[in-house]
């Protein structure tokens, strides 16, 4: 197992996977520490350069490992929540009804060719396409939550075109 904690960067990496610019509390690291490095079975604590303290060899990492895991988990949760709140803010100002109409219009334009008189479709197939196009036209007045359809082009509420 590898562990790298770089205090000025507010970064923690475990086995080369980690985060930088961590906003979570890292006060569990002593104030005079610049970095903590661990590689498999041994490591060292690097002190801030201006203190002129030599690196301290460490033979055990349990405390720093556990605190690193806790901090990374808390930071991930904080970032996920921040991302979710940002998406909610975007969703709050997004006109999903307009988005639905735009997507519906695109689907309609993709099958305009089926409404032409000289198209070689059987009367039954032509009827299927007319019904499909009518369902698309009615969609904005039927759908109660357009957000789902706007965010997912494969949502089951989208009508399926004839095959």
BELURCOR-V324422 format. One record per residue. N is the residue number from 1. RES is the residue in one small letter. PHI is phi in radians with two decimals (999 if undefined). PSI is psi in degrees with one decimal (none if undefined). Layout:
BEGIN
N:RES:PHI:PSI  N:RES:PHI:PSI
END
This chain:
BEGIN
1:x:999:140.3  2:x:-2.05:143.2  3:x:-2.42:132.9  4:x:-2.37:123.0  5:x:-2.15:120.8  6:x:-2.07:106.3  7:x:-1.08:-49.4  8:x:-1.06:-31.1  9:x:-1.49:-8.0  10:x:0.89:49.2  11:x:-2.13:147.2  12:x:-2.40:133.0  13:x:-2.34:134.0  14:x:-2.07:121.5  15:x:0.91:42.8  16:x:1.18:14.2  17:x:-2.11:123.4  18:x:-3.00:-156.9  19:x:-2.47:152.7  20:x:-2.04:173.6  21:x:0.91:43.6  22:x:-1.23:129.9  23:x:-1.67:-15.2  24:x:-1.14:160.1  25:x:-1.08:126.0  26:x:-2.14:26.9  27:x:-1.21:-6.6  28:x:-1.25:-10.4  29:x:-1.62:127.1  30:x:-0.97:145.9  31:x:-1.08:-26.1  32:x:-1.53:1.6  33:x:-1.57:134.2  34:x:-1.62:-43.6  35:x:-2.75:158.0  36:x:-2.25:127.1  37:x:-2.18:137.0  38:x:-2.43:133.1  39:x:-2.34:97.7  40:x:1.17:-73.7  41:x:-2.18:-5.1  42:x:-2.63:165.5  43:x:-2.91:-169.8  44:x:-2.71:158.1  45:x:-1.86:126.3  46:x:-1.74:128.0  47:x:-1.61:162.5  48:x:-1.00:134.0  49:x:-0.98:-38.0  50:x:-1.19:-12.6  51:x:-1.45:-15.8  52:x:0.95:38.4  53:x:-1.76:128.6  54:x:-1.17:153.9  55:x:-0.97:144.3  56:x:-1.82:124.2  57:x:-1.28:135.8  58:x:-2.15:146.3  59:x:-2.05:2.9  60:x:-2.52:141.0  61:x:-2.25:3.8  62:x:-0.87:-50.2  63:x:-1.05:-50.6  64:x:-1.17:-34.4  65:x:-1.12:-49.9  66:x:-1.06:-45.6  67:x:-1.14:-35.7  68:x:-1.12:-44.3  69:x:-1.05:-46.0  70:x:-1.06:-44.5  71:x:-1.17:-43.9  72:x:-1.09:-41.1  73:x:-1.12:-45.6  74:x:-1.11:-39.5  75:x:-1.16:-40.5  76:x:-1.09:-44.9  77:x:-1.08:-41.1  78:x:-1.12:-44.1  79:x:-1.16:-40.9  80:x:-1.08:-42.9  81:x:-1.12:-42.4  82:x:-1.08:-42.9  83:x:-1.12:-43.3  84:x:-1.10:-43.1  85:x:-1.14:-37.5  86:x:-1.13:-41.7  87:x:-1.15:-38.9  88:x:-1.10:-38.3  89:x:-1.15:-40.2  90:x:-1.14:-45.7  91:x:-1.06:-34.3  92:x:-1.14:-27.5  93:x:-1.86:2.3  94:x:-1.53:133.9  95:x:-1.56:90.3  96:x:-1.22:-25.6  97:x:-1.13:-42.1  98:x:-1.15:-41.9  99:x:-1.06:-41.4  100:x:-1.08:-44.6  101:x:-1.09:-40.6  102:x:-1.10:-45.2  103:x:-1.15:-40.5  104:x:-1.07:-44.8  105:x:-1.07:-37.4  106:x:-1.12:-43.5  107:x:-1.15:-37.6  108:x:-1.12:-45.5  109:x:-1.13:-29.4  110:x:-1.21:-17.0  111:x:-2.11:19.1  112:x:-0.98:-34.0  113:x:-1.00:-26.1  114:x:-1.27:-16.0  115:x:-1.62:-3.7  116:x:-1.27:146.0  117:x:-1.20:-30.6  118:x:-1.65:18.9  119:x:-1.42:135.3  120:x:-1.48:72.4  121:x:-2.08:144.5  122:x:-1.14:157.0  123:x:-0.99:-35.6  124:x:-1.15:-44.9  125:x:-1.14:-40.8  126:x:-1.07:-39.9  127:x:-1.11:-41.6  128:x:-1.05:-43.5  129:x:-1.16:-38.5  130:x:-1.10:-41.9  131:x:-1.14:-42.3  132:x:-1.06:-46.4  133:x:-1.12:-35.9  134:x:-1.18:-40.3  135:x:-1.08:-41.2  136:x:-1.07:-43.6  137:x:-1.12:-33.9  138:x:-1.43:-15.3  139:x:-0.89:-48.0  140:x:-1.04:-28.1  141:x:-1.52:-13.5  142:x:-1.66:-38.8  143:x:-1.28:129.0  144:x:-1.58:-26.4  145:x:-2.25:86.7  146:x:-1.15:-19.7  147:x:-0.97:-43.4  148:x:-1.05:-42.7  149:x:-1.27:-34.9  150:x:-1.19:-39.9  151:x:-1.38:-21.8  152:x:-2.30:99.8  153:x:-1.15:-12.2  154:x:-1.84:14.1  155:x:-1.00:140.1  156:x:-1.11:-17.3  157:x:-1.34:-13.2  158:x:-1.24:131.1  159:x:-1.17:146.0  160:x:-1.58:132.0  161:x:-1.18:155.6  162:x:-1.05:152.2  163:x:-1.76:none
END
